[in-house]
Amino acid sequence: MANENTKINIKLPEPSLRRLPWYLAYVKLLKDKGEEYVSSTQIAKDINVDASQIAKDLSFINISGKTRVGYEVNSLVEVLENFLGFTNVHKAFIFGVGSLGAALLQDSGLAQYGMNVVAGFDVKKELAGTMINGIPVYHISEFEQKQKELGANIGILTVPVERAQEATENMIAGGIKAIWNFTPFRIRVPKHIVVQNTSIYAHLAVMFNRLNNLKK
C-alpha cells in the first residue's frame, strides 16, 4: 500500500534512483493493460533486475506490497511519479539547435515526465524565428529577454563542445538553476547549480568496449 504522503523527501542511493524510472515505465504499461497488482518477481523477470533489489529500491519510497498479491499498480505509479518529480512541470530551454537539439525539441515524450521545453536558442541567425514541433527558436542574444518572459529553470545543453563552458556561464548568469548536459565536456558550475551529464558518446564508448570484449 502507498503511504498517504506520496511527496517524500528521501535521499536514496543514486543506483536505486536510476532504476526507479525503469520500474515506472514498466508498471505504467501494466496500468494501461488494466492490471491491478504486480509482484517484484514479475517486474524482475521482465526488466532483468533482481527481485530482492527491486523490493529494496521500492522500500526507500515507503510503498509496500501485499503478501502473495504484490504491489497495487495504480498506487505504485502514483508514488513513483510523485517521488521522481514527474508530476511537477519544469520549464526548460534548449541551447544549441543542431541535430541533437532539434531532435529533443521534437520529443513530445519529455512533457509526459514534467519537462516542458518552451524555447530553443542558437547562434545561427537563420534559425531565429523558426518553429520546431510548435516550439519557437530564438537567437541566443534573446535569451535574457525570453528568460524574463518565460522563467525557465532548466537548460538543456546541446551546443558544440568548444562552446559548452561559455554557454553554461551564460545560462547561469541568466537564471538557469539546473543543466542537463548532453556534451562530452565536463562543465564547471557553482555549487548551487544542479548538473546532470548525459553524454551519448560516453555511453557509446562503454557499449563498444563491451562489444569488443565479447569478441575475445
C-alpha positions in Angstrom: 0.0 0.0 0.0 1.2 3.5 -0.7 2.0 5.9 2.1 -0.5 8.7 2.2 2.3 11.2 1.9 3.5 10.5 -1.6 5.7 13.5 -1.8 8.6 12.1 0.2 11.9 13.9 0.8 14.3 10.9 0.9 17.8 10.8 -0.3 18.4 7.3 -1.7 21.4 5.7 -3.4 21.9 7.0 -6.9 21.9 3.5 -8.5 18.4 3.0 -6.9 17.2 6.3 -8.1 18.3 5.5 -11.7 16.3 2.2 -11.6 13.1 3.8 -10.4 12.2 5.2 -13.9 12.6 1.6 -15.2 10.0 0.4 -12.8 7.7 3.3 -13.5 7.8 2.7 -17.3 7.0 -1.0 -16.7 4.1 -0.5 -14.3 2.6 2.2 -16.5 2.4 -0.4 -19.3 0.6 -2.7 -16.8 -1.7 0.1 -15.8 -2.6 0.7 -19.5 -3.4 -3.0 -19.8 -5.7 -2.9 -16.8 -3.5 -4.9 -14.4 -4.3 -4.3 -10.8 -1.3 -5.9 -9.0 2.3 -6.7 -9.8 4.9 -8.6 -7.8 8.6 -7.8 -7.6 9.2 -11.2 -9.1 7.2 -10.3 -12.2 9.0 -7.0 -12.6 12.3 -8.7 -12.2 11.5 -11.2 -14.9 10.6 -8.6 -17.4 13.2 -5.9 -16.8 16.1 -8.2 -15.7 16.7 -6.7 -12.2 16.9 -9.0 -9.2 13.6 -9.2 -7.3 15.3 -8.5 -3.9 16.9 -5.4 -5.4 13.5 -4.1 -6.7 11.9 -4.7 -3.2 14.8 -2.8 -1.6 14.6 0.1 -4.1 10.8 0.4 -3.6 11.2 0.3 0.2 13.0 3.7 0.0 9.8 5.4 -1.2 7.6 4.0 1.5 5.4 1.6 -0.5 4.9 -2.0 0.3 3.2 -4.9 -1.4 0.6 -7.2 -0.1 1.6 -10.8 0.8 1.1 -13.2 -2.2 -0.5 -10.4 -4.2 2.2 -7.7 -4.8 2.1 -4.0 -5.3 -1.1 -2.2 -6.3 -0.3 -0.9 -9.8 -2.2 2.4 -9.6 -0.6 3.3 -6.2 2.9 2.3 -7.4 2.6 4.6 -10.5 1.3 7.5 -8.4 4.1 7.2 -5.7 6.9 6.7 -8.3 5.7 9.7 -10.4 5.5 11.9 -7.3 8.8 10.8 -5.9 10.6 11.3 -9.2 9.1 14.7 -9.7 7.4 13.8 -12.9 4.1 15.3 -11.8 5.7 18.7 -11.4 6.1 20.9 -14.5 9.6 22.3 -15.1 10.1 24.8 -17.9 13.3 24.2 -20.0 15.2 25.9 -22.7 17.4 24.1 -25.2 20.7 25.7 -26.0 22.1 24.5 -29.4 19.5 23.7 -32.0 21.7 21.4 -34.1 20.8 17.8 -34.9 20.6 16.7 -31.3 18.9 19.8 -30.0 16.3 19.7 -32.8 15.6 16.0 -32.1 15.0 16.9 -28.4 12.6 19.6 -29.5 10.7 17.0 -31.5 10.5 14.7 -28.4 7.0 15.3 -27.1 7.6 12.5 -24.6 9.5 14.8 -22.3 6.3 16.6 -21.4 4.9 13.3 -20.0 7.7 13.4 -17.4 7.3 17.0 -16.3 9.8 18.6 -18.8 8.1 21.4 -20.7 10.6 22.7 -23.3 9.3 26.2 -24.1 12.1 27.5 -26.4 15.3 26.8 -28.2 18.3 29.1 -28.7 21.2 29.0 -31.2 23.9 31.3 -32.5 22.8 30.8 -36.1 20.7 33.7 -37.2 18.9 31.7 -39.8 17.3 29.6 -37.2 15.8 32.5 -35.3 12.1 32.8 -35.9 11.6 29.2 -36.9 9.5 26.7 -35.1 10.2 23.0 -34.3 7.3 20.9 -33.1 5.5 24.1 -32.3 8.3 25.4 -30.1 10.0 28.7 -31.1 13.7 29.0 -31.8 15.4 32.3 -30.9 18.9 33.8 -31.4 21.0 33.4 -28.3 21.0 37.2 -27.9 17.3 37.0 -27.0 17.9 34.6 -24.1 17.9 37.2 -21.3 14.6 38.7 -22.5 12.9 35.4 -23.1 14.0 34.2 -19.6 12.3 37.2 -18.1 9.1 36.3 -20.0 9.1 32.5 -19.6 11.1 31.9 -16.4 12.7 28.6 -17.3 14.8 26.9 -14.6 16.4 24.1 -16.6 18.8 24.5 -19.5 19.4 21.6 -21.9 22.9 21.9 -23.3 23.5 20.6 -26.8 26.0 23.0 -28.2 29.3 22.0 -29.8 31.9 21.0 -27.2 34.0 24.1 -27.7 31.1 26.3 -26.8 29.9 24.3 -23.8 31.6 26.3 -21.0 30.7 29.7 -22.4 27.1 28.6 -22.9 27.0 27.3 -19.4 28.1 30.5 -17.9 25.6 32.5 -20.0 22.8 30.1 -18.8 23.7 30.5 -15.2 24.0 34.3 -15.5 20.5 34.3 -17.0 19.0 32.5 -14.1 19.1 28.8 -15.1 19.3 26.6 -12.0 19.8 23.1 -13.5 21.7 22.0 -16.6 21.1 18.8 -18.5 24.5 18.5 -20.3 24.5 16.4 -23.4 28.0 17.4 -24.4 31.1 15.3 -23.6 32.6 18.4 -21.9 32.6 18.4 -18.1 31.2 21.9 -17.5 32.3 23.8 -14.4 29.5 25.3 -12.3 29.0 26.9 -8.9 27.9 24.5 -6.1 24.3 25.7 -6.1 23.8 24.7 -9.8 22.4 21.2 -10.5 24.2 19.3 -13.3 23.2 16.1 -15.0 25.7 14.8 -17.5 24.3 12.6 -20.2 27.0 12.2 -22.9 25.8 9.8 -25.6 29.5 9.5 -26.6 30.5 8.2 -23.2 27.7 5.6 -23.3 28.8 4.7 -26.9 32.3 4.1 -25.7 31.1 1.7 -23.0 29.0 -0.2 -25.5 31.9 -0.5 -27.9 34.1 -1.7 -25.1 31.7 -4.4 -24.0 31.1 -5.4 -27.6 34.9 -5.8 -28.2 35.2 -7.9 -25.0 32.6 -10.3 -26.3 34.7 -11.0 -29.3 37.7 -12.1 -27.2 
